[in-house]
Amino acid sequence: MSCDSSVNNLDSNTFEKNVQTLKDGFIAGYEEMDFDKVISIFADSIKYYPSGVDSKMIEGIDQMKENISFYMANFENSSFTEGSGLPGTDVGFWGGNFYPADNMMSGPNNIRMYGSWNVTNSNTGKTVNFKQYCVWNFNEDGKVHSVTEYLDLGGLLATFDE
């Protein structure tokens, strides 16, 4: 990791810009149920690695649009609590790593997001609160080109049970 403060400032600024993209696009988009906001953060070549048993990578913006449309057609009253579930902090966005020392990195384009969502199934009225952890990878254009997501998909899908 470099000690050059200009590189660190540039990395820090890029990291903050990427976090703001997630807050303004992904989080605000779902809270406001604004499809265009959510989809705007993704590169056309997005690779999405969803939660779920034996889930397969989903590639391309059209597949992502289908997933987002399904969510917005079936859920409402979404709210995100940043950092929920992390001990000793309410910070929900992290980048870089110091360990393992052989693979130390400070790159600002790989961001881990921690938090929880509270949502209501618009078909059944059932609400659920679930934790979400994502690893977001941004390209040089400031778009997400890959994301790996971990959440309690079973709990979310259980809201469809009558």
Disulfide bonds with the S-S distance in Angstrom:
none
